[in-house]
Amino acid sequence: MSPEQVVLPYSTWPSPISTSGVARSGLRLGFPTTLGDEVWWTEDRPTEGGRTTIVHRSADGTHHELLAAPWSARTRVHEYGGRSYAVVPGEGVVFTNFGDQRIYLLAPGAEPRPITPEPELRAGLRYAEMTVHDGLIWCVQERHHPDGRVSRSIVSIPLHGEAEPRERVSGSDFYASLTISPDGEHLAFVCWNHPRMPWNGTELRVTRLSDGSSWTVKGGSAESVLAPQWRDERHLYLISDWSGWWNLYQVEIHGTASQALYPVEEEFAGPLWQLGALPYAVLADGSLAVLHGQGDLRLGVFDPGSGVLSDLDVPYDGWDPVLATDGHSLVAIGYGPTLPRSIVRVDTMTGQVEELRRDVDVLPDTAYLPRPQAVEIEGRFGRPVHAFVYPPSNPQARGEGAPPYVVFVHGGPTGHSTSALDLEKAFFTSRGIGVLDLNYGGSTGYGRAYRERLRRQWGVVDVEDSVAAAEWLAGKGLADPERIAIRGGSAGGWTVMAACCASSAFAGGVSYYGVSSLLPFNETTHDFESRYVEWLVGPADPALYGSREPLGRVAGVTCPMLLLQGLSDPVVPPAQSQAFADALAERGVPCTYLTFEGEAHGFRRAETRSAALATELAFYQQIFRA
C-alpha cells in the first residue's frame, strides 16, 4: 500500500481509463501476410462505424491504409467471417467487401474493381479464405438461396476477366483451410457436415485437380482435424485431436503413414470459429513455427527431423493462431498482461522481435493495469476449473474490506479467455472492481475431455462452474460475497441468465446479446450454428429445453439484471433479449434493457461500446451500493 493512496469506496476510484478510451481502442488486428520486407494485416475502425480496413507496411517501414471509407474488408461467411483478403504480388490485393460481399481487386493507385458477379440476393454470394495461385483466386463460397437454404463449395475465380466462379469441390455443408500442393496438382481442405461443429469432427480431404477425384486422408465424426499444410508434393502437416489434444501430425496424401510429430498434453490450435487462421507455419529450412500450450499459447520452433521443440525467448506471453510466413520472415500477433495485441516480426533463429503495430496506441500507466493470476478452482465433484484473476489495481486509491468482483463468462461457448491485456477489464479493476475471467468446463485450451464436459450439459456445467468461481472468490477472502456479479456475451450471456436463474450467488447479472430460449434460437439463428444446440443440450424437446433455458427458469431470478442487444444481430436475434426482459418485468425483477440500432453480434462502433460500458459501470455501482 502506497502512502499516496486514499481510501475510497470500491467502484468509484479515479481512473485515467475512460469509456471513450476503451471504445476507441481495440483495433482487432488480424490475419497478417508477409512477403519479404512487406507486411499486410486487417484493422478495425471503431470511430468509423466499426469498418475493417487493410494496412500495408512497405519495406521502408511506412504504413498505408489501403481502403478508405466506406469500403470494409470483412466477410460474412459463417457470419463469424475470417480472412477476407489475399495479396496478389505486384498487382495489389483482393478482398471481400462487407456491404455486398463481392470480391474486389484493389490495384495500386486504382479504385476497387469487382471480380465476382452481382448475386441474385444482395450479399447472397459470400467468399472467404482466399488464396491466389496461377492467376486464379481459390476460396470458400457461401451461397444464400431465395428459399432460405445455404450451401457452400470451394471455387476458383479468374483474377482478370469476368468469368463466373468455377465450382471445384461441393457436397459437404462446410469447408475450411484450403491449400494447393507445391506442384499444383492437388487441393487439400477440411470439411464437415451438420450437426457437427468443427471442434466435434472434421475430415481432411484431398482432391486431384486434373480429374476432380477426392478422398479422405484423416479425420471423422469424433476427430477434429484442422489446418493442413503441405510438407512436399506427397505429404501434409495437420493438427488433430485424435489423442485428446490438438497436436501436430504428418500424413501421406492417401492417408498412410500418419505420424504424431510431438505428442503432448498441450494444444497446438484453437477452435475454428473464423476461416483462415494459421496456428503454425512451414519455414524455408523445413522447420515449423508452432504455437502450443494450455490456455495461452507459446511460440516455438519445431524441427521435424530431430523432434525437438524450442520455445523462443520473446516478451509476449501468448499469441493469436494467425501466423504468417513467406518461408523466411515470420509475422504474428503477440500479447501480454501489460502488452496490447501487436503485429510483430520474429526472427526465428534469435527470437528477436520487431513491433510493427499495436492494438492500442496509447496505454495508461501500467500501475493501473491488473496482473492476471492463473488459478485452478475446485468445481462440483472435484472437477478442476481454470480461470484468470484480476485484482483491483490503482496507485491512487484503495478500499476497505474485500472488494466487489465480476465473474466474466466468455462466449462460444466453445472458446476460451486468455491473459491478454484488455482495457475493458482494466476499466473496472482500476476503479476498484476485481475481475475473475472464467474458462468453465467446455472451454478450449485444455484438451478435448475438458471441452466435452459441456456436451449435453450447457446450462448445467457452465452454471455450476460460474457459481463455484463466485464461492471460491468469497471463500478465499478475495471478494465480498454480497458483491459478486456475473457478466458475459452471446453464449456467455446465456450462462449469465441461467446462473441468475439457478443461484443466489450473484448480486446482479449483465448479458450482452445472450441466448434465452432454445427453440426460437434454433429457428432463427444462422446456418453455421443452427444444429449446435443438439450437441450442447440435445435434440429439440420442449420439456428438455424448457428445463434448461433461462426463459423457462426465469422465476428463479431475484437479482437485478442489465441486458444489452444489437438490433441487427443475425446470430442471436433481439427477440432473445426482449423475451427475457419482458419476463423479468412481469415478475417485478429490476431489469434495464438497452438496444443499439445497426449493431450486430459483437459491438463494433465506438459510440456503442462507450455507452454500453458506462451503463455497465453505473449498474455495478448501484448493485454494489457504492
CORTANOR-V991052 format. One line per field, one symbol per residue. phi: phi as a letter, one per 30 degrees, with the letter a starting at -180 (. if undefined). A space follows every 10 residues. Layout:
BEGIN
phi->???
END
This chain:
BEGIN
phi->.ddddcdbee icddbdccdd dddddidhea hdbbbiccbb acbdbedbii dccccccddd jdcbddcddc dbdbcceiid ikdcbbdcei bjbcacdddc iddbccdeic decdccdddd ceidcbbahd bcbhibccad ccccdedjdb bbacbbbedb jbddecdcba jcdbbahdac dedicbccac babecdcddd abbcbbcddd bidbadcajl dbbccbhdbd dadcbbdacb cedjbdcdbb bddcjchdbd dadadbccab dddbdjdbda bdcddjdbdb cakcidcccb bccddciccc dddbdcdabd dbdbacjccc bbccaadccd ebdbccdddc idcbdcacdb dbcdeddccd cdbdbbcdcd iiddbcaccc debadcbbcc idddbbddbd dkddaacccd ebddddeddd cjcdbccccd ejddjbjddd ddeddibdjc dddedddddd ddedddidbd ddbbcbbabi dddededddd dcbcdcdabb cchddcbddd dedcdddecd cddeddbkee aedddddcde ddbddddbcd bbcbbddcdd cceeeddddd ddddddcide bccccbdicc cjdcdddddd dddddddddd ddddhd
END
